[in-house]
Amino acid sequence: MLQFLTQNVELLNLLVNVLLVVIWAVYLQIFLVSHLRQTRSVIHIDIGAADGERSRCLVTNLSSNPLYIQGMVAELFEGDQSARVVVTEREEMDQNDLQDPLKRTNRGTLHPGQTVDIGSLADVVKRAWIRLGREWSVDKLSQVKVTVVAISGQAERVVGASKTFDAQYKQNRSHFVPQNLLTHQIRPRRARAEFRDILRDASDDGSVA
């Protein structure tokens, strides 16, 4: 055995070096995957705390890092018609009735695990109507899609998430049901250009058709 090892020492060294490289490659892969998971931004959108049109629309930061909410977009669907509009500011509130002006906006920092109430979905729809300058028929509204635009401070990138709610009109009241349990995450590569165009166009007339 000793003679075999002596005769093949170079081959054994090569095998040991290859094994070490494989081990370090595996550790590096595990580290990178763990790092990406920690830095990945995850935003959850849901409704709760009440029934029907009074149910609150809740946005939660499930990331391990703080996020800054830059904007919110609502897309309304009625039959074959649709309209997309920025609803970041809570224009359904009279600013003269508020002592704290910051309560009239949904902009702000969301810390890890923090949830913010952006108003009921009925409020979001009303906000969209105000921005659009026209009112849609509530009983004909089929869907409402809410999109959150945020900035990840650690990575200095634009991220986002969206969820679509089916609108049902029963007993003279609107009811909203999410199409999916999970929230669709919009990754930075596609989100930056898309949201830049949305926010720029919306700053002109408040809506994007």
C-alpha positions, -999 to +999 in steps of 0.1 A: +000+000+000+028+024+009+046+015-023+014+022-043+010+056-026+046+065-032+044+056-069+012+075-074+017+105-052+012+130-081-020+114-091-032+114-055-023+151-051-043+158-083-073+139-070-071+157-036-069+191-053-099+183-076-119+172-045-110+204-027-121+225-057-155+206-058-160+211-021-153+249-023-175+252-054-204+236-035-198+259-005-197+289-028-230+278-045-247+275-011-234+309-001-245+326-033-280+310-031-283+321+005-271+356-002-296+360-032-324+348-010-316+373+017-312+402-007-343+393-029-372+417-024-406+401-017-437+422-015-471+407-005-504+422-013-536+410+004-570+421+017-584+416+052-596+431+084-632+436+071-657+422+047-669+433+012-658+466-001-646+477+033-618+450+033-585+467+037-557+464+011-526+454+029-490+456+016-463+437+035-426+437+031-414+401+033-379+410+024-350+410+049-342+446+040-362+478+041-381+490+010-393+525+001-427+525-016-423+549-045-457+544-062-489+524-066-508+517-097-544+505-101-558+489-133-595+488-136-613+464-159-649+468-170-660+445-198-636+452-227-625+485-213-596+491-190-576+520-175-544+522-156-538+550-132-513+560-104-530+559-070-502+566-046-518+597-031-550+591-011-570+617-029-602+603-015-592+621+017-598+658+022-564+673+031-582+699+052-595+671+075-560+657+083-536+671+108-508+649+095-503+655+057-483+622+054-515+602+060-527+613+026-499+594+008-488+558+006-452+568+000-428+557+027-404+532+042-415+496+049-392+478+073-388+440+071-421+423+082-440+456+083-475+459+069-491+491+057-528+497+051-532+515+017-570+518+021-598+496+011-601+484-025-631+506-027-609+535-017-584+525-044-612+524-070-625+558-059-589+572-060-586+559-095-619+575-105-607+609-091-575+606-111-593+596-142-619+623-139-648+599-145-667+573-126-671+538-137-702+517-128-693+497-097-716+468-105-699+464-139-664+464-126-649+430-132-614+432-119-590+455-101-552+450-104-530+466-078-493+471-084-468+484-059-436+501-070-407+501-045-370+509-042-347+485-025-322+506-007-295+480-002-293+471-040-305+505-052-329+489-076-366+492-086-387+463-076-424+456-077-453+433-071-489+430-084-521+411-076-554+410-094-587+409-075-620+398-091-649+422-084-682+407-075-713+428-069-738+412-045-766+427-025-757+462-036-722+458-023-688+451-040-668+421-029-632+415-040-616+381-042-579+376-050-572+355-081-542+339-065-529+334-030-494+345-038-484+379-051-467+382-085-432+396-080-419+419-108-381+416-109-358+446-114-346+440-149-382+444-163-396+466-135-373+495-139-382+504-175-418+495-171-424+516-140-403+545-153-426+548-183-458+544-161-448+570-136-436+594-163-468+591-184-490+593-153-473+625-142-487+641-173-524+634-170-527+609-141-535+578-161-522+554-186-548+539-209 
